[in-house]
Amino acid sequence: VAGVHAALLRHVGGHPADDVALLVLRNDRNDRPRPSGGPASLTAPPDDTWG
């Protein structure tokens, strides 16, 4: 979260003029079978994707 905040501050050149929200999603359902007919190529990224 700190890295995202720092990148946001760099992007806007200081503090944003408005409020900022961050939504974090995590897929904990890797051990469940996929529903039939769903896309077979969707996989979760490794846990260390964002550092």
C-alpha positions as CSV (number, residue, x, y, z in Angstrom):
1,V,0.0,0.0,0.0
2,A,2.9,2.4,0.8
3,G,4.3,1.8,-2.7
4,V,1.0,2.6,-4.3
5,H,0.6,5.7,-2.2
6,A,4.2,6.9,-3.1
7,A,3.5,6.3,-6.8
8,L,0.2,8.2,-6.6
9,L,2.0,11.2,-5.0
10,R,4.7,11.1,-7.7
11,H,2.0,10.9,-10.4
12,V,0.0,13.9,-9.3
13,G,3.1,15.9,-8.3
14,G,2.2,16.2,-4.6
15,H,-1.0,15.6,-2.7
16,P,-4.1,14.8,-4.7
17,A,-6.8,17.6,-4.7
18,D,-9.5,15.1,-3.9
19,D,-10.0,11.9,-1.8
20,V,-8.4,8.7,-3.1
21,A,-9.8,5.1,-2.5
22,L,-7.9,1.9,-3.0
23,L,-9.7,-1.4,-3.6
24,V,-7.7,-4.6,-3.0
25,L,-9.1,-7.9,-4.2
26,R,-7.7,-11.3,-3.4
27,N,-8.6,-14.6,-4.9
28,D,-8.6,-17.2,-2.2
29,R,-10.6,-19.7,-4.3
30,N,-7.7,-21.4,-6.1
31,D,-8.5,-24.8,-4.6
32,R,-12.1,-24.9,-5.8
33,P,-12.9,-26.5,-9.2
34,R,-13.8,-24.1,-12.0
35,P,-17.4,-24.0,-13.1
36,S,-18.0,-25.8,-16.4
37,G,-18.1,-23.5,-19.4
38,G,-15.9,-20.8,-17.8
39,P,-12.7,-19.5,-19.2
40,A,-9.9,-22.1,-18.6
41,S,-7.0,-19.6,-19.1
42,L,-7.7,-17.4,-16.0
43,T,-5.2,-18.0,-13.3
44,A,-4.2,-16.1,-10.2
45,P,-0.9,-14.2,-10.2
46,P,1.8,-15.2,-7.7
47,D,1.4,-13.7,-4.2
48,D,4.6,-11.6,-4.8
49,T,3.3,-9.8,-7.9
50,W,3.1,-6.4,-6.3
51,G,6.3,-6.6,-4.3
